[in-house]
Each structure stands twice: as C-alpha cells, then as structure tokens.
Amino acid sequence: MAKQKPTGLATNPADALADVETPRMRWKIIAQIAAILVGLWVTAGVAIPFVGYWGVGVVGVLTLVAAGFGIYIWRLTARSRAIVDIMKGATDEEGRRQAIQALEGDSKDAMKALAQAQLLSQTDPQEAMRVLERIDLKKAPTMVQDDLRAQLGLLYLRNQRVRDAREIVEPIRLDRRPDARSKALYAAVMAEAFARTGSGDEASKLIETYPPHEAEQVETKALLWRAKVFTSFALKKRGLAQQAMEALAGIEPNMVAAFTLKGHPPEMVQMAKQTLGRAGLGPRVKMKHTR
C-alpha cells in the first residue's frame, strides 16, 4: 500500500499518479453473471412444455442486453486504461505537458476532458474549468457524470463561484459509487457547496454520514474537515468550526491559509489567522492556489 503523504490540495503529481490503478475487467463478476444466464437458459429449456417458447424468448432478450452492456463496459474500461497510461507519464513538467497534449482533441470525450482537467488544475485552474465546462454532462457516460460534477464543483469552490458549485454538484448520486473513497470525496464537495449557499442542515447530514476523522486517505480527510469548517459556520457553531480548522491545520496548513483570502467572512479570516499563529505556521505557509 502506498504511503500517505501529509498534503491536501498540493499533492505532488508524480507521487499521486504513482498510486493510480489501471482499470481492469472484473472477471469474477462477469463469471457470476454468465453462470446466472446459463441457469436461466436451463430453466427456460425445462419449462418449454409448460410455457412454450416464451421463456426462451425472454431469456434471449436478457442475454442480448447483458452482452450489449458487457461490450459497453469493455470499451469503457479499455478507454480508461489508455487514459490512465497517459496520465502516469505526467511525473514532471515535461511529462505533464505531453500528457495534456495527448488528451486534447475530441472536446466531446468526457473521460479525456476529466483527465486533462485534473492535470491542468495543478497549474491552470481557469483552463481546467473551461475544459470541463465544454462537456455536455447529459451526454457523458453515467459512470463519469458524477466525477465531472465533483471535479468542476471543487474548482468552482476554489474560485469563489459557490452558486455555480451548488448547481453542478446537487445532482450527484452518492449511491452510484461502490467505493467509500469516492463517496467521501463527493460528500465533502457537496457539503461545502451546500453550507456556503445557505443549506447548513443538508451539509451537516453529509458530514455526519462521512465523518472527517474516519476518512482513510489524507486528501479526503482534509476536504471533509474543510467542509466541516464551512458547515459549522453556516450553523453558527463557532466551537466546532475552530476544532475543524485546527484539525485541518494539522493535515494541510495551506488549506487553512486559504480561509484568509478575499471572499471569506471576516470572522473566518480571523479564526484562520489565529489557528495558524497558534500552530506556529503563519509565517511559513505559502499562499498558493493549486486546484
């Protein structure tokens, strides 16, 4: 297992990309589906004397649907694997430039646009937003839509476009993600967007469902603590906001320093400065915008 690094938004791309897992077909699941279909064909054959060939026809349709869906997943996996291979070459500035160029081209390819935006967000967040905004979300593969919404929503939040963030993340379906990491990441972005647009109660429910201290990955933990800061402020719970900010300072002080930038409430700015000062981090924190 890769060693986690104490960083939130300023992750070294070479280190982060080293942990990217190449997409692969889930052959165990495919075998289970195939076994079910075989069982249905056997049952349909046995039932012919009782229901005629209607059962065979129904099973035939189900088999065609399963085959079509399997081909779709296979193509999607192959495309994902090719994109991940390109991104793994972005371990330095030159590699990142070449990867971005390799991902350019079809502006309608949602998967390529997402990967390109992830690389661009490290140095040019504005261009990353433009890349994602060109994608028609309704025409993007269902499996990718929430990824696009979460990434664009995060960029909007970083650039103080909170209303746009709320609009783009609200349709995200957490139940569509099988992995806990993605659910927690999406919940963090959604909670921050909700809290900053007057829906503190909705944000609080998400934070309670995905507590920051239970997150396994450092980046996920940092984003959830940041969301809890905004949520606590929205609910006028300053004590909880202070606790969340101190926890965040121990993970990623740059994210606490971001609270001192223009666009945040004066009380939040003051709390952030005091938190950094108590931690002895104020003078050394670099105010940089990486994503």
C-alpha positions, 0 to 999 in steps of 0.5 A: 500500500502506498504511503500517505503523504501529509498534503491536501490540495498540493499533492505532488503529481508524480507521487499521486499518479504513482498510486493510480490503478489501471482499470481492469475487467472484473472477471469474477463478476462477469463469471457470476453473471454468465453462470446466472444466464446459463441457469436461466437458459436451463430453466427456460429449456425445462419449462418449454412444455409448460410455457412454450417458447416464451421463456426462451424468448425472454431469456434471449432478450436478457442475454442480448442486453447483458452482452450489449452492456458487457461490450459497453463496459469493455470499451469503457474500461479499455478507454480508461486504461489508455487514459490512465497510461497517459496520465502516469507519464505526467511525473514532471513538467515535461511529462505533464505537458505531453500528457495534456497534449495527448488528451486534447482533441475530441472536446466531446470525450468526457473521460479525456476532458476529466483527465486533462482537467485534473492535470491542468488544475495543478497549474491552470485552474481557469483552463481546467474549468473551461475544459470541463465546462465544454462537456455536455454532462447529459451526454457523458457516460453515467459512470463519469457524470458524477466525477465531472460534477465533483471535479468542476464543483471543487474548482468552482469552490476554489474560485469563489463561484459557490452558486455555480458549485451548488448547481453542478454538484446537487445532482450527484448520486452518492449511491452510484459509487461502490467505493467509500473513497469516492463517496467521501470525496463527493460528500465533502464537495457537496457539503461545502457547496451546500453550507456556503449557499445557505443549506447548513442542515443538508451539509451537516447530514453529509458530514455526519454520514462521512465523518472527517476523522474516519476518512482513510486517505489524507486528501479526503480527510482534509476536504471533509474537515474543510467542509466541516469548517464551512458547515459549522459556520453556516450553523453558527457553531463557532466551537466546532468550526475552530476544532475543524480548522485546527484539525485541518491545520494539522493535515494541510496548513495551506488549506487553512491559509486559504480561509484568509483570502478575499471572499471569506467572512471576516470572522473566518479570516480571523479564526484562520489567522489565529489557528495558524499563529497558534500552530506556529505556521503563519509565517511559513505557509505559502499562499498558493492556489493549486486546484 
